[in-house]
Structure formats: structure tokens, C-alpha cells
Amino acid sequence: MKLGDAIEQAVKPVAQALNLPCLDANGNLLPQSGCAQRRETLNYLGDAVYDIFWPKKNVDSKPDKPE
């Protein structure tokens, strides 16, 4: 689970209780809302930090198998 998605799950009930304009009638984030933009930013930052500490290894640089 990504950082922004986890935070969204935690604070969505609060947003519903406060009737914030971030949510539609079904309780989903509106794509153009500031809340959705913050979620995407947190997801991006979480992925960037993860990639710094656990970089992806280049798949093409695998050693050749011995024959």
C-alpha cells in the first residue's frame, strides 16, 4: 500500500463527517480536488524515498548462466 492511499483510508471518515468538498456522494475522492492531488504527491514521494533506499536492480545486467 502506498503512503497517500494509507493516509486517505485513515482520514476519509473525518472528511465525510466534516462534509469536505473533496468527496463525491459515494465517498470517493474527486480527481480534481486538492485532497486527490495531495494523495498523488504523497504516493510519488513515498515511491521516491523507497527507491533511494531500495533501488531497483537492472534486470538486463544478470550474469550469464553457466552452460
C-alpha positions as CSV (number, residue, x, y, z in Angstrom):
1,M,0.0,0.0,0.0
2,K,1.3,3.4,-0.8
3,L,1.7,6.3,1.7
4,G,-1.0,8.5,0.2
5,D,-3.5,5.7,-0.1
6,A,-2.9,4.7,3.6
7,I,-3.5,8.3,4.8
8,E,-6.6,8.5,2.6
9,Q,-8.1,5.5,4.3
10,A,-7.3,6.9,7.7
11,V,-8.8,10.4,7.2
12,K,-11.7,9.7,4.8
13,P,-14.1,9.2,7.7
14,V,-13.1,12.5,9.1
15,A,-13.6,14.2,5.7
16,Q,-17.1,12.6,5.4
17,A,-18.1,13.8,8.8
18,L,-17.0,17.3,8.0
19,N,-18.7,17.3,4.6
20,L,-15.5,18.4,2.9
21,P,-15.8,19.1,-0.9
22,C,-13.0,16.5,-1.6
23,L,-15.5,13.6,-1.8
24,D,-18.4,12.8,-4.1
25,A,-21.8,11.4,-2.9
26,N,-20.4,7.9,-2.8
27,G,-17.4,8.8,-0.6
28,N,-14.8,8.7,-3.3
29,L,-12.1,11.3,-3.9
30,L,-12.9,13.7,-6.7
31,P,-9.9,13.6,-9.1
32,Q,-9.6,17.3,-9.5
33,S,-9.8,18.0,-5.7
34,G,-6.9,19.2,-3.6
35,C,-7.2,16.1,-1.5
36,A,-6.6,13.8,-4.5
37,Q,-3.6,15.9,-5.6
38,R,-2.1,15.6,-2.1
39,R,-2.6,11.8,-2.2
40,E,-0.8,11.6,-5.5
41,T,2.0,13.7,-4.2
42,L,2.4,11.5,-1.1
43,N,2.3,8.4,-3.3
44,Y,5.1,9.9,-5.5
45,L,7.2,10.9,-2.6
46,G,6.8,7.6,-0.9
47,D,7.9,5.8,-4.1
48,A,10.9,8.2,-4.5
49,V,12.1,7.6,-0.9
50,Y,11.6,3.8,-1.3
51,D,13.7,3.9,-4.5
52,I,16.5,5.7,-2.7
53,F,16.9,3.1,0.0
54,W,16.0,0.0,-2.1
55,P,17.0,0.8,-5.7
56,K,15.7,-1.5,-8.4
57,K,18.4,-3.6,-9.9
58,N,18.8,-3.6,-13.6
59,V,17.2,-6.7,-15.0
60,D,19.4,-6.7,-18.1
61,S,22.7,-7.0,-16.1
62,K,22.0,-10.5,-14.9
63,P,25.1,-12.7,-15.1
64,D,25.1,-15.3,-17.8
65,K,24.1,-18.8,-16.8
66,P,26.9,-21.3,-16.9
67,E,26.4,-23.9,-19.6
